[in-house]
Amino acid sequence: MSEVHFEIFRQQRKGGGWSLFEAVDNREAAVQRARKVMVEGKATAVRVVKETFQPETGDYMSLIVFEDGKVAVAKKSRKIDDLDNPTPCFKPDDLYSYHAHTTMARILGEWLAHQRLTVTELLHSAAALEKFEATGTTFQHAVQKIAVAQASESDFPVAHIVKQLNELCTAAIRRVYKDDKRGLFQVVEAGKFGAFAERLSTKPDPHYVLNGVLAKYLASTGSWDAKLHLLLALMDEIPAEGKGRALLLNSIDSLVAEMLNGSAALVDLLGHNPDLGHALLNLVELFLGTEVHVAEGAGRGINELARFFAKDELPEARNAIAGRILSELKGLKRLCPSSLDEELKMLRRLANQLVRGQGKYLSHEDLIGAFTERSKRLVSHEPLLEFMQGTKTADERLERLLTVEENIIGAENKRTLSSVIVPMIGASSFEEQLCAGAQVMQRLKRAAELQERVLRSGFQDVQKNQIAIALDAVAQRIEERAKFLASIEMRFVNPVERAQTLLKLFGARVFTQGDLTVKARRLLMASLAKPGFLSGYIAQQAAQKNAAIDRDAVLAELAGQLESIGIAPEDALRALAA
């Protein structure tokens, strides 16, 4: 155990040095003695310093717990005495506000995690506060961080803010010590909290007292999971109605929410996950109130909590999980650092799950914003290069980028991605590498497949058209160099055979939409307009079926085929009648 005593220092003139006046073992006695010195005029300023002996190091840890008088501090533009209160908190009760809780959780996060404490437990437990005071440097560093931040936004000197914060914290700590000493924070056993809450709800400051009782109830737990289990067990004791119900339920809900806001608690509750993506999947399962597939080493408390979420109970805790999910999605950390393929799959899995959770805790706008922010990081230079690694040809790279497009959201993100794709297609290497060495028809079909995928994509119409036109231009150049359509015209002198060949190519989706399709249609229309085409086409159909055929039915079938490739019935009839 650490040995503690309190040293009283005094300053006998303004700007003078500090001298040790007295040392006592009791904090209250030290503060009263220091005040008496001031009242009797024996000092211009006094200070009480808590000295804690650390056996493991052999040193004393010093902490100022009280200060009074005109302590000499560096001044800025005006007298300290004329300044208003520079701190955001004016009285001990302000330390229990939401803003103060958030600030303390951020600044003291590492220490709280190490002690397995929430801010509420720290502020309501004499044992926890004594341990916190004994750290000395942690306490002072926290005060100094807040003071520096406050001073940067005002004209107040840092030293003056430090003094006021110390006085404020000292008053709050003394209050807890005094209330604990007089038995305000009773030891309440499990099974008796409901009745206790009902009695307490009619008394002054019930939330403060109940939180102190709960802090004592949880003090013996050795893990976050055990703490959560004890809190959730109290849900069965909540009164059916009345002020006692609201009092106990709100306190449990707030404590669980604080636990869920801490990274250390979540790691303990969820167990070890291989990456952020799997941890987020657990959080989403918890938020939705379904079974949480926790990792090895996790506790039982998280699935107990999921059952309460399924019944839409503990709204503050559930809101904390929703906030945590959004925060992690917006964060810089990769979901699956080992593979961008897995990153995209995980992002889609999370999106599919979270769509079910839209409502009062997760708005549609918040989800879109979070996934858009996450998507923004996937279309930056380095991830895209990483995602294209291992590809051998330009069309493979394009296919990879189209996979990225299918898994991201946000108009600006898709514009960014298209700005990478369009120049890639326009490069001469793209045409050269597009199914290099394959037959012309295979190369054209590959271009058409990529274009069809682009036209189905979520790109905005402007970007979609730019990419489609670029792919059509590549297909045109391939066709022109190989004289693909000209060879069909020369090879099939019979207009019926030529038309049927072109229809088969259209059916096989060989032609990209755009100028190449227009060129192929013109050749087809020219075949239809050849003299004797209609009679030859009907005769061929009859020969193929080896039976008499219905002329009107054959024409209707042909018109349907032509219409499917963009030739209007009236244009087809005009060509046939020519």
matplotlib code that plots the C-alpha trace (Angstrom):
import matplotlib.pyplot as plt

x = [0.0, 1.1, 1.9, 0.1, 0.6, -0.4, 2.1, 1.0, 3.0, 2.6, 3.7, 4.3, 4.5, 3.3, 5.7, 7.7, 8.8, 6.9, 8.0, 6.8, 4.6, 3.3, 2.7, -0.4, -1.8, -5.4, -6.6, -9.5, -7.3, -4.7, -7.2, -8.7, -5.3, -4.3, -7.5, -6.8, -3.4, -5.0, -7.7, -5.0, -3.0, 0.1, 0.4, -0.6, -1.2, -1.4, -1.2, -1.8, 0.2, -0.7, 2.5, 2.1, 5.1, 5.6, 7.4, 8.3, 10.3, 11.1, 9.9, 7.0, 4.3, 3.1, -0.3, -1.8, -5.2, -5.9, -4.8, -6.0, -4.9, -3.2, -0.9, 1.6, 0.8, 1.8, -0.7, -1.8, -3.7, -5.8, -5.9, -6.7, -9.0, -11.1, -11.6, -14.7, -14.4, -12.3, -13.2, -16.2, -17.2, -18.2, -19.1, -18.5, -21.9, -20.7, -18.2, -21.2, -22.5, -22.4, -19.7, -17.5, -18.0, -16.9, -13.9, -12.7, -13.3, -11.1, -8.3, -8.3, -9.1, -5.8, -5.9, -9.6, -9.0, -6.1, -8.3, -11.4, -13.4, -16.0, -16.1, -19.3, -17.6, -14.5, -16.7, -18.7, -16.2, -14.0, -11.6, -11.3, -10.7, -8.1, -6.3, -6.5, -5.1, -2.3, -1.1, -0.2, 1.1, -1.9, -4.2, -2.0, -1.5, -5.2, -5.8, -3.0, -4.4, -7.8, -6.2, -4.0, -7.0, -9.1, -6.4, -5.8, -9.4, -9.3, -7.2, -6.9, -3.4, -2.9, -1.7, -4.9, -7.1, -5.0, -5.7, -9.4, -9.6, -7.7, -10.0, -13.0, -11.7, -10.7, -14.2, -15.7, -13.3, -13.9, -17.6, -17.3, -15.0, -17.3, -20.4, -18.7, -17.5, -21.0, -22.5, -24.4, -23.3, -24.7, -23.7, -26.9, -27.0, -28.4, -32.1, -32.7, -31.9, -35.5, -36.8, -33.8, -34.4, -38.0, -37.1, -34.3, -36.4, -38.2, -35.0, -32.6, -30.0, -31.1, -28.9, -25.7, -26.5, -27.5, -24.4, -22.3, -24.1, -23.7, -19.9, -19.5, -21.6, -19.3, -16.0, -15.3, -15.5, -12.3, -13.3, -15.6, -17.6, -18.3, -19.3, -21.7, -23.2, -23.8, -25.5, -27.7, -28.7, -30.2, -32.6, -34.8, -35.1, -36.3, -39.7, -42.7, -43.5, -42.8, -39.8, -37.9, -38.1, -36.8, -34.0, -32.6, -33.1, -31.4, -28.4, -27.9, -28.3, -25.8, -23.2, -23.5, -23.3, -20.1, -18.6, -19.5, -18.0, -14.6, -12.3, -10.8, -14.2, -15.3, -12.1, -12.8, -16.4, -16.0, -12.8, -9.9, -10.9, -8.5, -9.3, -11.6, -14.1, -14.9, -15.1, -17.6, -19.6, -19.9, -21.0, -23.6, -25.0, -25.1, -26.9, -29.5, -30.1, -29.2, -26.7, -23.2, -20.7, -18.0, -14.4, -12.5, -12.0, -15.1, -17.5, -21.2, -22.3, -22.4, -25.1, -27.1, -27.0, -28.1, -31.2, -32.1, -31.4, -33.7, -36.5, -35.5, -34.4, -31.4, -31.7, -28.6, -26.4, -27.8, -27.2, -23.6, -23.1, -24.7, -22.3, -19.3, -20.2, -20.5, -17.2, -15.3, -16.7, -15.5, -12.1, -8.8, -8.2, -8.6, -11.4, -9.2, -5.6, -4.4, -6.5, -8.5, -10.6, -11.7, -12.0, -14.7, -16.5, -16.6, -17.8, -20.7, -21.5, -21.7, -23.8, -26.3, -26.6, -26.9, -29.7, -31.8, -30.9, -32.1, -34.4, -34.3, -30.7, -29.2, -30.6, -30.3, -28.4, -25.8, -25.3, -24.8, -22.4, -20.3, -20.1, -19.3, -16.4, -15.1, -15.5, -13.5, -10.4, -10.8, -10.6, -7.4, -4.2, -2.5, -5.5, -6.4, -2.8, -2.8, -6.1, -4.8, -1.6, -1.4, -3.3, -1.5, -3.6, -5.3, -8.8, -8.2, -7.3, -10.5, -12.5, -10.9, -11.8, -15.4, -15.5, -14.4, -17.3, -19.8, -18.8, -18.5, -21.1, -21.0, -21.2, -17.9, -16.2, -17.5, -16.4, -12.9, -12.9, -14.1, -11.2, -8.9, -10.8, -11.3, -7.5, -6.7, -9.1, -7.8, -4.2, -2.9, -1.8, -5.4, -6.3, -3.1, -3.6, -7.4, -7.4, -4.1, -3.6, -7.2, -9.5, -11.1, -14.6, -13.4, -11.7, -14.8, -17.0, -14.7, -15.0, -18.8, -18.9, -16.9, -19.1, -22.3, -20.9, -20.2, -23.8, -25.2, -23.0, -23.8, -21.7, -23.5, -24.8, -22.1, -19.2, -21.1, -21.4, -17.7, -16.5, -18.9, -17.9, -14.2, -14.8, -16.8, -13.9, -11.5, -13.8, -14.1, -10.4, -10.1, -12.8, -11.3, -7.8, -9.2, -11.8, -14.2, -17.5, -16.0, -14.9, -18.4, -19.7, -17.2, -17.5, -21.3, -22.4, -25.9, -27.8, -29.9, -26.8, -25.1, -28.1, -28.4, -24.7, -25.0, -28.1, -26.2, -23.3, -25.8, -27.3, -23.9, -23.3, -20.2, -20.8, -20.4, -23.2, -22.4, -20.8, -19.8, -23.4, -24.6, -22.1, -23.2, -26.9, -26.2, -24.7, -27.7, -30.2, -28.3, -28.7, -32.4, -32.8, -31.2, -33.7, -35.1, -34.1, -37.6, -38.4, -35.0, -35.3, -38.8, -37.5, -34.6, -36.8, -39.0, -36.0, -34.6, -37.9, -38.7, -42.3, -44.7, -44.5, -46.7, -45.3, -46.8, -45.3, -41.9, -42.0, -43.2, -40.3, -37.8, -39.3, -38.9, -35.2, -34.6, -36.4, -34.3, -31.1, -32.6, -34.1, -37.7, -40.4, -41.3, -37.6, -37.3, -40.5, -39.2, -35.9, -37.7, -40.0, -37.2]
y = [0.0, 3.6, 5.8, 9.2, 12.5, 16.1, 19.0, 22.6, 25.3, 29.1, 32.1, 35.1, 37.8, 38.2, 36.7, 35.1, 31.6, 28.7, 27.3, 24.2, 25.2, 21.9, 18.2, 16.2, 12.8, 13.8, 15.6, 17.5, 18.6, 19.9, 21.9, 23.4, 24.3, 26.0, 28.0, 29.0, 30.3, 32.5, 33.8, 34.6, 36.6, 34.4, 34.0, 35.7, 32.2, 28.6, 25.3, 21.7, 19.0, 15.3, 13.2, 9.5, 7.2, 4.6, 1.6, 0.1, 3.3, 4.7, 8.1, 10.4, 11.4, 15.0, 16.3, 19.8, 19.2, 22.7, 26.3, 29.6, 33.2, 35.5, 32.9, 34.7, 33.7, 35.0, 37.6, 38.5, 41.6, 42.2, 41.6, 38.0, 39.4, 41.1, 37.9, 35.8, 32.1, 30.8, 27.1, 25.4, 24.0, 26.3, 24.0, 20.3, 19.3, 20.4, 17.6, 15.2, 16.8, 15.0, 17.4, 16.8, 13.0, 13.1, 15.2, 13.0, 9.8, 11.2, 12.5, 9.7, 6.9, 5.0, 5.1, 4.2, 1.3, 0.0, 0.2, -1.2, 1.8, 4.1, 7.8, 7.4, 4.9, 7.1, 10.1, 8.2, 5.9, 7.1, 4.1, 4.9, 8.6, 7.8, 5.6, 8.3, 11.0, 8.7, 8.6, 12.3, 12.9, 11.4, 13.8, 16.8, 16.0, 15.8, 19.1, 20.7, 19.4, 20.9, 24.1, 24.5, 23.8, 26.4, 29.0, 28.7, 29.9, 32.7, 35.4, 33.5, 32.4, 28.6, 28.8, 30.5, 27.9, 25.1, 26.6, 26.8, 23.3, 22.0, 23.7, 22.4, 18.8, 19.0, 20.1, 17.3, 14.7, 15.9, 15.6, 11.9, 11.1, 12.8, 11.1, 7.7, 8.2, 9.0, 5.9, 7.6, 5.0, 1.9, -1.7, -3.0, -6.7, -8.2, -8.7, -5.5, -2.8, -2.4, -1.6, 0.6, 2.6, 3.2, 4.5, 6.6, 8.2, 10.4, 11.7, 14.5, 13.9, 10.3, 9.8, 10.8, 8.4, 5.5, 5.8, 5.8, 2.6, 1.0, 1.9, 0.1, -2.9, -3.2, -2.6, -6.3, -7.2, -8.2, -7.8, -5.8, -8.9, -9.5, -5.9, -6.0, -9.3, -7.8, -4.7, -6.7, -8.9, -5.8, -5.4, -8.1, -6.0, -2.8, -1.7, -2.0, 1.7, 5.0, 7.1, 4.2, 2.4, 5.4, 6.0, 2.5, 1.9, 5.2, 4.5, 1.0, 2.3, 5.1, 2.8, 0.2, 3.0, 4.2, 0.7, 0.4, 3.7, 2.5, 0.5, -1.5, -2.7, -3.8, -5.8, -7.6, -8.2, -9.2, -11.2, -11.1, -10.4, -10.7, -7.2, -4.2, -5.6, -8.7, -6.6, -4.3, -7.3, -8.3, -4.7, -4.8, -8.1, -6.7, -3.5, -5.5, -7.7, -10.9, -13.6, -12.1, -14.6, -13.5, -14.5, -16.9, -15.5, -13.3, -13.3, -14.1, -10.6, -9.3, -11.8, -11.0, -7.4, -8.3, -9.9, -6.6, -4.7, -7.1, -5.9, -2.2, -1.7, 0.2, 3.0, 5.0, 1.9, 1.0, 4.5, 4.2, 1.2, 3.0, 5.9, 3.5, 1.8, 5.1, 6.3, 3.2, 3.3, 6.9, 6.1, 5.6, 2.1, -0.6, -3.2, -6.0, -4.8, -8.1, -7.9, -5.2, -8.0, -8.9, -5.2, -4.8, -8.0, -6.9, -3.4, -5.0, -7.4, -4.5, -2.5, -5.4, -5.9, -2.2, -1.6, -3.7, -1.4, 2.0, 3.8, 6.0, 5.0, 4.9, 7.3, 6.6, 9.9, 8.9, 5.5, 7.0, 9.6, 6.9, 4.6, 7.5, 8.5, 4.9, 4.6, 7.8, 6.1, 3.2, 5.4, 7.1, 6.3, 3.8, 1.4, 1.4, 0.5, -2.2, -3.6, -3.8, -5.7, -9.1, -8.2, -8.8, -6.8, -3.5, -5.0, -7.1, -3.8, -2.2, -5.2, -4.8, -1.1, -1.9, -4.3, -1.3, 0.7, -1.9, -1.8, 2.0, 4.8, 8.5, 10.5, 12.2, 8.9, 7.4, 10.5, 10.1, 6.4, 7.3, 9.8, 6.9, 4.6, 6.9, 7.7, 4.0, 3.0, 5.8, 4.6, 2.6, -0.2, -0.9, -1.8, -3.8, -5.8, -6.4, -10.2, -9.9, -12.8, -13.8, -13.8, -10.5, -11.6, -12.5, -9.2, -7.3, -9.4, -8.7, -4.9, -5.3, -7.2, -4.5, -1.8, -3.7, -3.9, -0.1, 0.6, -1.4, 0.3, 3.0, 5.7, 8.9, 9.2, 11.6, 9.3, 6.2, 7.6, 8.7, 5.2, 3.5, 5.8, 5.1, 1.4, 1.7, 3.7, 0.8, -1.7, 0.4, 0.6, -3.2, -3.8, -1.3, -2.8, -6.3, -5.2, -7.5, -6.2, -5.8, -9.4, -10.6, -8.6, -10.1, -13.7, -13.9, -12.7, -14.1, -11.2, -13.8, -15.6, -12.2, -10.9, -14.1, -14.0, -10.4, -11.3, -14.1, -11.7, -9.2, -12.1, -13.1, -9.4, -9.0, -5.3, -2.4, 0.1, 3.3, 3.8, 0.1, -1.0, 1.7, 0.5, -3.2, -2.1, -0.3, -3.4, -5.4, -2.9, -3.0, -6.8, -6.5, -4.0, -6.3, -7.5, -10.9, -10.9, -11.5, -14.4, -15.9, -15.6, -17.3, -20.1, -20.7, -20.8, -23.4, -25.5, -25.4, -26.6, -28.9, -27.9, -25.3, -22.1, -19.1, -16.1, -13.6, -15.6, -15.6, -11.8, -11.2, -13.3, -11.4, -8.0, -9.1, -9.9, -6.6, -4.7, -6.3, -4.8, -1.4, -1.4, -0.1, -2.3, 0.5, 0.9, -2.9, -2.9, 0.0, -1.8, -5.0, -3.2, -1.5]
z = [0.0, -0.7, 2.4, 2.1, 3.9, 3.2, 3.2, 3.7, 2.0, 2.3, 0.4, 2.7, 0.1, -3.4, -5.9, -3.0, -2.7, -1.2, 2.2, 4.0, 6.9, 8.3, 7.4, 8.5, 7.8, 7.1, 4.0, 5.7, 8.6, 6.1, 4.1, 7.3, 8.6, 5.3, 5.4, 9.0, 8.0, 5.4, 7.8, 10.4, 7.8, 8.1, 4.4, 1.1, -0.5, 0.7, -1.0, 0.2, -1.6, -1.3, -1.1, -1.9, -1.3, -4.1, -2.5, -5.9, -6.9, -3.5, -4.6, -3.6, -6.1, -5.5, -6.3, -5.4, -3.8, -2.6, -3.3, -2.0, -2.0, -4.6, -6.1, -8.5, -12.1, -15.5, -16.6, -20.1, -21.0, -17.9, -14.2, -13.1, -10.4, -13.1, -15.2, -15.2, -14.6, -17.6, -17.3, -18.9, -15.4, -12.6, -9.8, -8.9, -10.3, -13.8, -13.8, -14.1, -17.3, -20.7, -22.0, -19.0, -19.2, -22.9, -22.2, -19.3, -21.4, -24.1, -21.9, -19.3, -21.7, -21.3, -17.5, -17.3, -19.7, -17.5, -14.4, -16.2, -15.1, -16.7, -16.1, -14.0, -11.7, -11.3, -10.4, -7.8, -6.2, -3.3, -3.8, -7.6, -6.9, -4.3, -6.8, -9.4, -7.1, -6.2, -9.8, -9.5, -13.0, -14.7, -12.7, -13.4, -17.0, -17.5, -15.8, -17.9, -21.2, -20.5, -19.3, -22.4, -24.7, -22.9, -22.8, -26.5, -27.1, -24.5, -22.9, -19.7, -18.5, -18.3, -14.7, -13.6, -15.4, -13.8, -10.4, -10.9, -12.3, -9.4, -7.0, -8.8, -8.9, -5.3, -4.3, -6.3, -4.9, -1.3, -1.8, -2.8, 0.0, 2.5, 1.1, 1.1, 4.7, 6.0, 4.3, 1.5, -1.0, 0.6, -0.2, -2.0, -2.8, -6.1, -5.8, -3.8, -6.3, -7.5, -4.0, -3.3, -6.5, -5.6, -2.1, -3.5, -6.3, -3.8, -2.2, -3.2, -5.9, -6.6, -9.7, -7.9, -5.0, -7.2, -9.4, -6.2, -5.1, -8.6, -8.6, -5.3, -6.6, -9.7, -7.8, -7.3, -11.0, -12.8, -16.4, -18.6, -19.4, -15.7, -15.2, -18.1, -16.8, -13.4, -14.9, -17.2, -14.3, -12.7, -15.6, -14.1, -10.9, -12.6, -11.1, -13.5, -13.5, -11.6, -10.9, -9.5, -12.9, -14.8, -12.2, -12.3, -16.0, -17.0, -14.7, -16.1, -19.7, -19.2, -17.6, -20.4, -23.0, -21.4, -21.6, -25.3, -26.1, -24.9, -27.3, -24.4, -23.2, -26.7, -27.3, -24.0, -24.8, -28.5, -28.1, -30.6, -34.2, -37.1, -38.4, -38.1, -40.6, -38.5, -35.4, -37.1, -38.2, -34.5, -33.7, -36.4, -35.2, -31.7, -32.9, -34.8, -31.8, -33.6, -32.3, -32.1, -33.5, -31.1, -31.5, -29.2, -25.7, -25.7, -22.8, -22.6, -21.8, -25.4, -26.5, -23.3, -24.4, -27.9, -26.6, -24.9, -28.1, -30.0, -27.6, -28.3, -24.7, -23.4, -26.1, -24.9, -25.1, -28.5, -29.7, -28.5, -30.7, -33.7, -33.2, -32.9, -36.1, -38.0, -36.5, -37.5, -41.0, -41.4, -39.8, -41.6, -40.5, -43.2, -42.8, -44.1, -44.4, -46.0, -49.1, -51.0, -52.5, -48.9, -48.1, -50.8, -49.9, -46.2, -47.2, -49.1, -46.2, -43.8, -46.1, -46.6, -42.9, -41.9, -44.4, -42.0, -39.1, -40.6, -38.2, -35.1, -34.2, -37.7, -40.3, -44.0, -44.4, -41.7, -43.3, -46.8, -45.4, -43.6, -46.6, -48.9, -46.6, -46.5, -50.3, -50.8, -49.4, -51.9, -55.0, -54.0, -55.9, -53.7, -53.1, -56.8, -57.7, -55.1, -56.4, -59.9, -58.9, -60.4, -63.6, -66.9, -69.4, -69.5, -69.9, -66.7, -64.9, -66.2, -65.0, -61.5, -61.5, -62.4, -59.4, -57.2, -58.7, -57.8, -54.2, -53.5, -53.3, -53.7, -57.0, -56.4, -55.7, -58.9, -60.8, -59.4, -60.5, -64.0, -64.3, -63.9, -66.3, -69.3, -69.9, -69.4, -72.3, -74.5, -74.2, -77.2, -74.9, -74.0, -77.6, -78.1, -74.9, -75.4, -75.9, -77.7, -80.1, -80.2, -83.2, -84.1, -83.1, -79.6, -79.2, -80.3, -78.0, -75.0, -75.7, -75.9, -72.6, -70.8, -72.3, -71.2, -67.7, -67.7, -68.9, -66.1, -63.5, -61.0, -62.8, -63.5, -67.0, -68.1, -66.9, -68.1, -71.6, -71.7, -70.8, -73.2, -76.1, -75.3, -75.5, -78.7, -80.3, -79.3, -80.9, -84.1, -84.5, -84.1, -86.6, -89.1, -88.9, -89.4, -92.0, -90.1, -91.6, -95.1, -95.0, -94.1, -97.1, -99.4, -98.0, -98.1, -101.5, -100.9, -99.0, -97.0, -95.7, -95.0, -93.1, -91.0, -90.2, -89.0, -86.9, -85.2, -84.4, -82.9, -80.9, -79.6, -78.5, -80.6, -81.4, -78.9, -78.7, -80.7, -84.0, -84.5, -84.0, -86.4, -89.0, -88.7, -88.9, -92.1, -93.7, -92.5, -93.9, -97.2, -97.3, -96.6, -99.4, -102.0, -104.7, -104.1, -100.4, -99.0, -101.4, -100.8, -97.0, -97.0, -99.3, -97.0, -93.9, -95.7, -96.7, -93.2, -91.7, -94.6, -94.5, -95.7, -93.6, -92.8, -94.7, -92.1, -89.2, -90.8, -91.4, -87.8, -86.5, -88.7, -87.6, -84.0, -84.5, -86.2, -83.5, -80.8, -82.3, -82.7, -86.2, -86.1, -87.9, -90.3, -91.3, -91.9, -94.0, -96.0, -96.7, -97.7, -100.0, -101.8]

ax = plt.figure().add_subplot(projection="3d")
ax.plot(x, y, z, "-o")
ax.set_aspect("equal")
plt.show()
